[in-house]
Amino acid sequence: MCTLLFVLFSVLANAQTTPTVPASNIRFTSVDGSSFTVGFDVGNGTNHLVVIKEGSAVTGLPENGKDYTSSSNFATAGSEFSVPGEYVVQKNNWNSVSVSKLKPGTTYHVAVFEYNGTGVNTKYLAIPLNGEKATVVAPTVQASNGVFSEITGNTAKLNWTNGNGAGRLIFARKATAVNAEPEDLKFYQPYNNGEFGTSTVVNGDNYTVYKSTGSGVIISKLEPNTSYHFAFFEYNGNSTPVYLKPAATANVTTNAGPTKPTQTMVFSSIEGNRLTVGSSIGNGSRRMLIARKGAPVTALPVNGTVYTANAAFGSGAEIQPGEFVVGSNGGSNFTVTNLEPATVYYFRLIEYDITSDNYPYYLNTPRDGNRSTAVAPVTTATNLVVKNITGSTASVSYTPGGSSYHMAVIKEGSAVDAIPQDLILYPGNSNFGQGTQLSPGNYSIAGQMNGGAFSLNSLKAGKTYHIAIFDYNGTNYPVYNKTPATISFSIPLEPTQAATALSQQSRDGDRMRVLWTSGNGGKRIIVARKDQAVTYKPADGSSHTANSIFGTGTEVATGEYVVYDGSGYYFDLTGLETNTTYHFAVYEYNTSDAGDNDYLTTAFLTGNAATLPWPTVQTSGLNATGIQGTQATISYVVGNGSNRLFFMKANTPVDAFPQDISVYAGYSTSYGGVQVGSTGNYLVYRSSGASGNFTVTNLAPNTTYYVSAWEYNGSSAPAYLEPGSTYSFTTTDVPGATTPTVAAAAPVISAVDGNKFTFKFTGGNGAGRIVVMRAGSAVSFTPASATNYTANASFGSGANLGSDQYVVYNGTGNTVSITGLQPATTYHLTVFEYNGTGTLQRYLTSSVLAATAATAAVPTVAASNAVASSTTTSITLNWTNGNGENRLVVVKKGSDIMASPANLGVYPANAIFKSGSQIAIDEYVVYAGAGNNVTVTGLTAGDVYYYKVFEYNGSTAPVYNTAAVLSGSIATGTLPVTWLYFNATQKSDRVVLTWGTSAEMNSAWFIVERSSNGIDFMEAGRVAARENSTVDQHYSFTEVVPVEQKMYYRLKQTDKDGSYSYSKIVTVQTAAETAARIQPNPVQQSFRIQLPDNSQNATMTIYNAAGILVHKQIVRHLQPVNVQQLAAGMYYVNIQQGSKHFGLKMSKL
């Protein structure tokens, strides 16, 4: 029994449903020569199978239970579909595929099939989305009228008239005509549009110079006095383009050198031995620079002569006496070196182009200019002032002379006696003795200044310093004014200015930051004393050990300690007592060369500062509200501290107390998270704000908790106000969580569908609620305390609580949308309110909300009283609605509707015939809604259309009445004739047709039409009608059957005004077919082969009147054969089917 159930469950688990909605809205993008991208809107299948065929529509259908191999490379071996020539290019859940390996200018047909499942469980929807697209073809109009302008020695502007391609490709070749053509589907790209010789070489020495959509480009990187040939190819496509060949051509010969000279000459970076010549260039690919000292350049270069250039003046080619080539390249700037200071040099710039074999063509229209190298300044700095002198520092200000830069040199004890050398830069350093030493004792303080001030550091008290400021021109290779501006100053051994402005920051319980404005001593000591003013004054020559921890440094007098010794302006003092005032004295001093300290004691800075005090008003108003078994909210009123701290302990008062200067890091409102002091004391909260509250969780039921709070000041070393305030409370009794007292109410069922509905209600007073659901019977389950139940809104997917009862909701809301239901089924729902979680979770079971709801059921009353009318292209249906919420109307052309809509399936409708979804092949949904009529358009005249009206309930997962269905048929252009019957019987070699009508109006006659294939009908005879009749009329028609075979008959009922309609088609099998036939014959574009054995394919060959084979293919019974390519005339058709052979004649019109 267990094994049987396991197998049954496995089968159900693997079962897959067939999709009901096909893909739609096919589209093609990125169409290229060998590829395109197919996109579509998916149907309701999990996955999608995309099939492509070249040249004709996809006719194959996928086979359920079969997996197909796909490849986006069309016609890849192994990706074949069910019919030869059809290939699977994608099978997944994507809504697009890029297909490659296609042929240019070829139409490809696409079919998209929806499917669910994998392997043997695969289920395909056999109604595909179809589409077709052709790959791009070559353009038909080539680019033309290639015209050149603005021709120079290295460029030419090329313009042309575009052809009709999406873009154009241009090949270029030097000296001779282009001898390469682009390969279709191959991508060519220039390195840069217009550049000759930089792209990949094509066929030896052809280069791609352009590929884009424009009509002009400037061709560059050409050689002077050289012919170039160009070939234009229009193309369509992008990455795999198709080109129009042969090419249009054009050619041009470049100028023998530049035509535009250098426009301007500018000079920059003027140094003592070099400078830079810049230019606004002409149109040469290169430029030559000639330099001469003291006089204008006279030389002109000679075409064909190459001159060696060297940036060091005098080292390059001497083109004329004293005239040297100092630059020759394609740039616009030349730096010339090896020059003499304060000297004028003359320059000449000449544009030129050069061939690949190094033959230059010069444009001897030069651009001339001249410039002097840097000269020594004639003025020096003035108004030198030394200020802000301390024991080790000073600052100097001055008014700059007229030079580019200034250098300051310092010397101790005597005047500066060093002279800087031209062309040498002396880097400086503001710390005396660390800059470049020009000569013994002479140091560069600031090597390259362009301002009016600099600072001096690392000086010594009791010393005299001499300053010299040299002006110079040039940046890295300067030329100096050797006569400097000078000044000297002395630093006194004893400071003259005391520190000022004592202040305090970062005050805490045992520390503070002390700040001041320094005097002019190189350093200072600070003496501190508790509660009283400092009395100590340091003696010259004394030294002290300072320590910022009060009481640790040198005790210079009783209770007076050195807490600082340095050159700064603040320090952090620690080791202090809370709520205590400390007094300070700040003494400036300098240190002599001998290491003796000289203190300023006649003037010094004094002041005092205090550590933080304890608060004076304690936290108060402690209270607990919202008390539950595991949590409570503590409220409080703040005292006058900057912060407050809360400890808690269970069952006994808090016996841990915060210690002054101690920081208690972190806290947790989850009781037990952060322990302090002795066991069982926990830090639960810290606050710096106004009065408020906090909620403590993780408490135990029925337990007394003690809370203590302390105000405090400070942060890094706080001061706490003792004793703290206290309070106690007791959590609720076991089981702790309160049971709700008010059940949920007011159930509302909405959005009812075949497999789902929405359940909404008004919640009770529980913190949360669960919804238990059962099919067919009332809920009998009762939830257990201290138990949480996992919910799943898909009925039957969660844990079974017993007797197929399931929790479909667990939460704090009041709405749940339930899925996974069965149609036409009543479900019982019970809502249980609850409070608490975990062991404290309690349910209200004495009062619950019980409700019932049913999924959508199949309507029981079908639509009725159909009234149909038609025009030649539309029909209008009216009906009396059944008892369904909605109805689905399906229409089919030519035969009765055989399929029914699947329960829970949604079928998009469209009143334009064949535009809506299909419930089966050719059975289209034209209406889905609550109304009672529809007008269907897009029909063809003279055809019979069958319809069915299905009542249904639901919307997104409906259930349909497929047992009782309103159905009927109507012909477009229907005549006023009511048919009774139409029969066909065989009697010997004759066929007897009989039919009857129950009413006729203006009926003229019945045309009997015969067909041997059910498709092509021809008139067999006529029978006069009764014109107008309201009683039953009976007719017959007999004809001799021309051959023994299956025959198809229909009646074309014709009215007096010429309008007509068709009856149904009836068939009669006269005898076994013994011969093959061509229908029709003569043939215009195509014909069908009628085979004796319609279950077996045959080989067909066609020969012309000269006996030459012109066509051969495998055919099946009644398969269309396309022969529009054959010329008019007589042909012989041979049919080989198994062992049978048939010879036929065919006349092609």
GULO-224721 format. One record per residue (C-alpha): x, y, z. Coordinates in steps of 0.001 Angstrom, whole numbers, plus 500000, padded with zeros to 6 digits. Example, Ala and Ser with C-alpha at 12.3 -4.5 7.8 and 13.67 -1.06 7.14 Angstrom:
2
512300495500507800 513670498940507140 
//
This chain:
1149
500000500000500000 502856502413500910 504621501645497635 501425502357495683 500980505692497440 504616506603496775 504230505861493069 500962507807492956 502553510827494649 505549510641492281 503261510638489237 501275513575490572 504457515482491418 505814515040487911 502560515743486107 502649518825483925 499817520822482421 499778521958478819 500010525751478413 496802527364477192 497964530778475994 500426530981473071 503173533565472717 502252536776470902 503602539990469321 506579538586467430 509226541150466456 512583541197464697 515527543465465535 519249543732464720 518594542339461256 521945541681459551 523395539736456654 523717536473458575 521774537079461773 518779538692463429 517134538751466848 513629537345467406 511618538740470329 508089537988471512 505662538333474397 505494535027476247 502315533035476745 501586531115479934 504108528353479401 507102528068481727 509414527834478723 509360528549474986 510608526532471989 511718528629468987 511901526882465592 513210528421462325 512933527289458743 514384528743455581 512087529697452721 508684528442453906 506479528272456958 507239525916459834 504824522988459548 506186520626462193 504667520288465657 506530519399468883 505977515976470399 504924515800474048 507459514065476256 510353514887473961 513258517229474641 514773519033471656 518387520182471359 518764523837470453 521494525968468906 521320529656468024 523513528829465010 520889527957462416 521003524448460887 523444523095463480 523598519303463397 521600517819466252 519141520724466511 516682519322463925 512969519657464612 510184517255463653 510155518167459924 513271518246457671 514736521726457241 513322522997460514 515712523670463407 515323524504467104 517285527679467918 516179528170471531 514433526259474335 514334528097477663 512372530781479506 513869533735477599 511678535923475403 514259536556472692 517010534796470770 519754536052468458 520072533659465531 523249533449463413 524649531407460519 521852532650458237 522109533427454534 521912536998453219 518757538061451402 516836535000452585 513428534781454251 513248532717457410 510033531569459057 509754531376462833 507398529410465090 507308529824468904 505735527011470974 504920527379474682 505704524378476896 505837523164480503 507977520473482092 511133518652481055 512031515276479633 509178512770479423 506947515236481321 507217517959478671 503842519261477462 503726521548474389 500967523917473238 500562522977469571 499343526454468628 502451528411467657 503190532105467277 504334532520463665 506377535173461904 508883535662459119 511813537930458352 514366538278455568 518043538943456200 519471542016454533 520402542121450864 523040544178449135 522101547771448181 521157548393444546 522549551916444057 526287552476444497 527866555629445930 528944558018443167 530400561417442259 533583561201444317 535028564725444413 538277565960446042 538952569419447445 541304571198449864 544204569065448599 547499569476450476 550703567500450561 549338565119453204 545529565468453180 542594565753450837 538908566285451451 536743563615449781 532991564026449222 530559561755447394 526860561124446687 525478558299448814 523834555253447272 520882553485448882 522848551399451403 522694551766455152 526342552806455011 529432552733452814 532929551298452949 535918552943451233 539144551166450341 542222553212449340 545450552287447609 548597554236446861 549803554742443275 547526552194441550 543852551302441429 542252549449444339 542414545704443657 540405544407446607 536695543885447243 535096543365450650 533819539907451501 530128539676452349 529443539155456053 532957540371456950 533410543456459104 535992546060458033 536944548994460229 539494551833459818 541690552667462802 540296556198462496 537975557301459711 540070559084457070 543504557738458074 545408556042455289 547737553172456144 546697552569459773 544005549887459313 544477546197458583 545911545608455110 543523544125452522 545005542126449635 548556543369449993 548418547174450071 544762548282450215 543559550007453374 540131550700454842 539880554485455221 536176554916455887 533158552959457186 530122554954458250 526897556557457062 528091560022456000 528946561588452653 532390563051453241 535697562583455044 539133564211455212 541779561698454128 545010562118456110 548458560550456544 549109560846452809 552454561432451093 553198564509448974 553095564450445165 551526560955445222 548413559525443569 545815557652445633 542912555547444378 539636554972446187 536837552382445831 533324552944447263 531104550024448367 527558550602449618 526437548034452215 523462546971454325 523732545389457742 526101546043460571 528403543377462032 527807540980459102 527119543377456229 526324542643452589 528177544816450048 527229546157446593 529901545287444039 531612546362441815 532767549597443386 532534553202442310 536014554711442069 537865558011442368 541486559126442556 543549562136443570 547163563301443496 548423565160446559 550243568452446337 554061568523446134 554366569745449725 552366572037452042 550320574976450809 549876576843454081 552846578168456098 553210578293459857 550832580997461081 552368582280464302 555516581835466398 555443582171470200 558102581759472900 557754580262476372 559760578691479223 562480581340478851 565523580174480791 569135581301480980 570311578614478529 567163577450476753 563709578400475599 560688576827473852 559483577889470385 555803577240469807 553670577758466729 550246577773465174 551026575255462435 550289575357458723 549155572303456769 552458570461456480 552784567118458204 556083568340459704 558026571482460559 561731572420460508 563159574987462978 566401576866462108 568163579015464763 570853581677464535 572561583726467232 572449587504466987 571126587911463403 568091586864461320 568028583425459655 568566583551455878 568665579855454918 565933577993453024 565942574196452747 566155572425449377 563518569855448301 564875566340448497 567531567227451073 567178565820454582 568695567936457355 569729566446460702 568239568322463640 569570568634467194 567903570627469954 571319571636471304 572146574796469380 575250574326467220 574964570494467123 572506570034464229 573010570513460491 574551573891459684 572361574853456748 574174578226456359 577139579562458329 575985580004461953 572457578774461068 571623575415462665 568671573039462356 567442572635465963 564132570881465313 562405568770462672 559252566753463450 555459566762463303 554901568710466500 554186572349467146 556699573026469959 560519572841470011 562732573299473086 566142574678472095 569065574204474525 572772575055474744 572047578783474506 573846581668476183 572192583837478837 570997587325477922 571443586647474198 568994587220471314 568417584226468979 566599584315465651 564381581462464474 562749580321461209 559908577746460955 559306575961457608 556445573546456860 557201570379454874 555869566955453862 557938563825453263 557390560655451248 557790557098452498 561205556937450789 562314560011452792 562034562693450074 560997566031451674 558997568799449968 559488572173451699 557189575207451615 559690578027451471 557288580582452860 558794580714456350 557618582158459654 560388584128461444 560810585362465018 563372586151467695 563738586054471467 566395586650474100 567267584085476734 566764585069480365 568672588174481533 569657589107485056 567095591342486853 568082594988487259 566097595579490443 566160593888493847 563751593383496718 563057596337499027 561368597067502357 562764594002504151 561181593531507600 561795590803510245 558913590190512623 557298587584514921 560705586794516437 560630583995519025 563394581969520594 563565579729517514 561471581292514755 560960584485512820 559245585678509645 560525588007506897 558487590169504553 559668592267501606 558590594044498430 559674591929495411 561835593435492669 560959593071488993 562200589507488539 560403586202488003 561611584645491272 563655585381494414 566034583283496513 566686583942500239 570038582976501773 570710583054505553 573909583016507575 574442582999511321 576829585446512960 578043587339509870 576826588743506555 575998586423503664 579159586078501575 578007583571498910 577120584568495329 574791582190493377 576007580852490053 573868581384486960 571956578358485597 571960576650489019 568838576386491180 569371576208494974 566462574396496747 565671575929500142 564327574801503523 562780577041506168 564629575136508893 567991576843509311 570888574671508172 568790572204506135 568567574060502802 571224573956500051 574548575334501285 575927577759498681 579225578064500588 580163577345504216 577531578782506559 575364580197503724 572054578305503429 569166578643501009 566016579310503006 563646579762500067 565056578745496692 562227579790494413 559837582416495714 557486584642493761 555706586101496792 556718588645499423 557281586679502652 558887583562504129 559363581934507555 562453580894509499 562623577979511941 565224576140514016 566948579365515036 568898579825518297 568366582308521082 571133584837521572 572230584660517927 572312587213515093 571152586144511603 571859587797508235 569491587539505268 570272588145501552 567558588083498869 568701587517495266 566336588288492375 566558586073489272 564874585304485951 564283581815484630 562697578869486366 565064575901486381 568120577536484774 568141580992486379 570182584137485782 570765586069489035 571142589724490000 574347589276491998 573651592290494215 571159591162496880 568887593007499270 569987592338502857 568812592566506475 569896591116509833 568238590474513213 569004588993516648 567071586603518876 567278587600522564 568290584927525035 565397585763527362 561897585970525837 560186589341525949 556532588386525521 554543586161527909 551853583680526852 548225584899526990 544612583713526868 544471580546529004 541397578448528208 539926574981528668 538321572306526394 537135568680526660 536430568996530375 535731565689532095 535715564171535589 539477563604535812 540898565423532804 540780568498530638 542550570126527697 544447573348528533 545110575918525750 546916579276525462 548349581783523003 552142581430523043 554521584292523796 557806584725521921 559794582092523767 561078579125521870 559434576931524528 557429577176527730 556839575243530945 553481575013532759 553205574495536511 549857573288537976 548508573311541547 545275572039543064 542903574557544669 545514577352545100 547535579697542882 551003578646541738 553846580286543700 556862578814541955 559019580773539486 561731578941537556 565351580092537903 567470580688534794 569578577648534000 567106575234535671 565407572395533859 562395570238534775 560763566932533988 557193567461532837 554363564925532908 550770565556531821 549514563232534581 549057565637537496 551355564860540431 553818562836538352 556122565523536973 558769567496538914 557278568876542168 558814572342542123 557034573431545310 554673571735547717 551728570525545611 553044572311542510 553968570108539558 555457570710536091 552795569346533734 554103570640530367 557436571572528721 557400572206524968 556850574546522051 553121573890521462 549980575783522415 547899573089524193 548115569771526071 545760567226527732 546053567073531528 544888563902533336 545035562399536828 542771565090538259 540044564937540868 536377565399540117 534795568779540795 538163570370541579 539786573664540497 543382573686539265 545642576741538935 548292577206536240 551377579369535544 552947579494532047 556604580584531732 558197581329528345 561899580461527893 564755580146525384 567736577801525457 571272579000524790 573967577259522734 575335575949526026 571985574370526828 571011576814529548 567371577856529857 566596581556530195 563055582104531607 560797585137531329 559548585491534907 558817589177535070 555725588528532982 553924585191532784 550415583772532170 548261582527535077 544766581091535211 542598578251536522 540135575626535281 537923573039536988 537028569390536274 533396568463535876 531223568337539007 528769565601539942 525165566243539002 523026567526541867 519569566313540805 519088562554540395 516968560720537840 513433560371539204 509918559223538345 510937555646537545 507875553632536492 507042550479534544 504153550178532082 503107547656529445 504236544897531810 504071541453530212 505697538142530950 508838538951528966 508987542728528663 508154546061530246 508538549733529378 510512551873531862 509801555607531939 511810558254533813 512316561969534470 515861563256533898 517923565062536561 520531567714535787 523326565432534587 524422565407530969 523702561647530816 522142558808532821 522741555094533276 520254552273534099 521126548958535824 518644546089536383 518689542926538481 516155540137538950 514647539219542355 517041541319544516 517989545002544468 520775546162542231 524066545765544077 526468547082541449 527256550800541423 528972552919538756 532443554094539717 533597557645539048 535955557950536073 534829554492534842 533200554231531436 530568551512530964 530658550714527284 527613549413525489 524193548480526791 521387546154525719 517655546528526238 517549542743525921 517965541851529590 521093539782530261 523045541204527347 525625543417529152 526609542442532713 528178544954535134 529697544546538565 528624541509540571 526672538638539032 523137539392537912 523450543136537378 522916544264533809 523325547583532010 520076547992530066 520071551624528916 522014554879528627 520477558229527690 521653561761527010 518283563178525985 515204564487527692 512783562495529826 511501559412528046 511197555650528177 512696552426526921 511434548855526638 513345545983528201 512829542540526672 513973538975527417 512507539091530904 511211536053532796 507533535722533703 506366536271537270 509682537822538270 510445540974540258 513012543273538655 514859546103540377 515917549171538384 518551551739539487 519389554962537655 522277557427538016 522787560878536566 526360561642535460 528520564290533822 531382563685531415 532148561117528778 535686559720528921 535895560082532738 532359560553534020 531253561673537479 528206559811538840 525664561165541338 525207558768544266 523006557241545488 520994556232542454 517212556229542292 515516552816542470 512278551120541417 510915547584541125 508119545819539202 506927542271538632 506275540683535244 502940538992534635 502282535593536142 502916532285534331 501975531434531613 502946535071531148 501397536137527917 497878537418528210 495233535633526229 493270537859523867 489668538466524890 488092539607521626 487853537280518627 488128538339514999 484853539241513274 483170540400510070 484501537892507506 484472538963503844 485248536684500891 486347538384497663 488264537781494432 486673534333494194 488180532247491418 488420528622490424 491483527917492531 491754530855494923 489950533551496855 490752536354499318 489676536156502959 489433539413504909 488191540042508429 488317542483511331 491009541425513804 490302540907517472 492514542272520245 495298539732519881 498826540735518905 498515538283516033 496277535582514592 496371532343512631 493851531183510017 493222527422509835 491461526058506757 489825522776505793 487998521577502700 484470520212502983 484149520112506772 484336522512509697 487738523084511293 488213520837514324 491806521773515133 492653523759518270 496064525462518503 498293524653521480 499801527286523765 503528528067523450 503431526797519877 503967528832516758 502539527501513478 504190528095510111 501705529305507529 501539528779503763 498891530609501749 499000527820499146 496431525456500671 497825521987501296 501462523067500905 502204523546504601 502240521000507422 499063518917507766 497594519570511238 495483516423510949 492374515624508906 493755517776506072 493660520999508067 496279523633507224 497441527016508566 497152529476505675 497971532658507588 500013533687510674 500591537384511272 499321540678512544 497236541664509514 493664540921508507 493821539728504894 495099536600503176 494882535533499510 494643531748499463 495690529697496427 496045526014495511 492301525355495869 489948523091493922 487074524499491861 483494524267493133 484655523364496633 483491524694499991 486218525570502472 485893526228506189 488078528837507862 488693529568511539 490595532572512912 492375532186516262 493644535365517988 496893535080519984 499342537050522139 503004536440522843 505692534358521210 507646531249522066 506771529749525435 504428532654526167 502288532308523079 498606531980524019 495572531527521773 491972532603522263 490054529357521626 486847529943523567 485718532502521009 486770532273517372 485721533550513971 484424530696511813 483583531285508159 482968529338504972 483844530173501400 483505528337498123 485668528559495044 484038529341491764 481737526547490574 480736525600487088 477629527526486048 474557525275485837 472500527157483274 473845527582479760 473323530629477616 470277530296475332 468127531929472666 470919532637470240 470077535202467587 472655535509464819 472863537871461887 475622538460459373 477090540632456701 479586539479454161 482498540045456600 480951539930460074 478453538195462269 476554539528465261 475557537128468025 473016537907470728 471987535498473448 470248535193476789 472844534777479523 472988531681481663 473806531862485343 477558532250484995 479364535429485983 480855535620482518 480861533825479199 483427532845476581 482491532875472878 484524530719470484 484185530875466679 485537528493464064 485337528660460303 484013525770458243 483416523076460848 482041522551464300 484054523522467377 485518520398468940 487533521721471904 486430523169475226 488227525731477374 490339524253480151 489332525043483703 491591527677485313 492802528749481872 492485532385480793 491923533044477089 492471536604475843 489661537519473459 489543539689470356 486417540318468288 488570540441465163 488521536832464007 491893535048464397 493256537844466610 492280536318469946 493707533231471607 492836529705470436 491432526910472561 492461524525469758 493790524966466250 491581527433464309 489109527772467239 489372531429468260 488109533266471338 486195536353470195 484573537392473444 485152536977477193 483036539025479544 479740539533481326 477710540801478349 475215539120476014 476370540015472522 479380540293470301 480051541422466737 482815539410465129 484679541021462242 487486539956459939 485429537163458334 485327536111454706 482184536213452570 480223533079451840 481704530938454619 479978529136457435 481149530031460962 480403527868463970 480146529324467436 479851528172471026 479030530199474125 480542528797477339 479274530107480668 481976530483483351 482597531765486842 485838533389488049 488278535770486404 491990534884486583 491374531152487213 487873530519485847 485811527328485664 483717526662482569 480417524886481870 481478522630479002 478535520217479358 475727522631478559 476856524971475801 474967527264473476 476159526545469942 475227527200466352 476504528306462987 475873531060460518 477195531905457088 478374535293456132 475859536663453685 473416533976454926 470220533658452850 466860533193454424 466824529384454149 466461527015457069 468116523636456383 466588520331457452 469161517868456095 471724517267453351 472781513687452520 474832511902449856 474568508173448979 476107505933446328 473916503840444044 475898501761441586 477905504242439476 475801507168440564 475706509521443518 472317510606444838 472117513858446818 469014514668448910 468287517714451025 465408519528452656 464438522941453960 461872524043456519 461595527650455329 462686529637452260 462484533315451322 463358534646447846 465372531484447165 466186531061443436 468105527775443069 470565525309444549 473888524860442709 475377521420443343 479195521644443614 481560518667443478 485218518257444563 487645515350444503 489860516813447254 487500518781449504 489210522049448514 488617522820444861 484863522684443959 483185522898440549 479548523048439525 477887519644438880 474313520861438301 471432523076439418 468067522505441057 465379525187441136 464211526335444583 460606526962445779 461293530730446068 459130531323449177 457966528583451498 457080528076455156 456611524298454948 459151521512454556 460543521145451027 462569518196449734 465060518076446848 467322515539445119 470066515426442490 471695512435440797 474885512295438735 477098509636437272 480465509510439078 483241510133436525 485788507955438365 485749505635441330 487020507705444255 485997509700447331 483848512678446351 482927515893448246 479649517757447688 478167521024448891 475144523164447974 475466526792446972 472035528213447876 471494531339445757 468949534094446348 467106536056443670 469359539077444295 472443536971443602 473597536606447193 474401533074448306 475546530819451118 476986527312451388 475661524225453018 477807521827454959 480096519483452962 479098515809452619 481250512990451245 480712509671449493 483340506979448826 482535505395445479 485442502928445206 489178502599445738 491229505110443748 493436503411441186 495162506288439431 497139509444440201 495757512779439055 496841516407438672 494395519056439937 493833521474438323 495143520843434837 496029523137432951 498214524693435667 498975528371436302 501308528530439345 500729525367441401 498797522089441421 498036519222443809 498860515545443286 496011513156444058 497596509786444946 495837506374444898 497257505568448325 496948508703450416 498994507216453277 502239506800451306 504511509469449841 505590509312446192 508487510521444018 507471513010441327 509640513984438317 508705516545435615 510235516557432097 509796519202429391 508853518460425789 512561517861424946 512821515131427624 514975517226430005 514359516830433756 513206520217435110 511819519349438553 511938516540441138 510562516226444667 508919513912447203 505158514575447475 502327513473449730 498643513152448911 497121516518447875 500371518379448593 500668521707446698 503470521733444102 504844525164443067 505800525296439345 505554529038438709 509227528978437616 508412526734434618 507778528248431195 504402527773429493 504067524538427511 503473520801427743 505235518700430437 505352515008431297 504855514094434946 505984510682436287 504702509461439674 506386506529441446 504456505349444536 505796502098445866 505616499586443050 503061501658441130 504016504008438304 501817506675436705 502528508842433648 500590512100433322 500571515116431024 500497518635432398 499762521837430525 501494524927432028 499792528241431200 
//
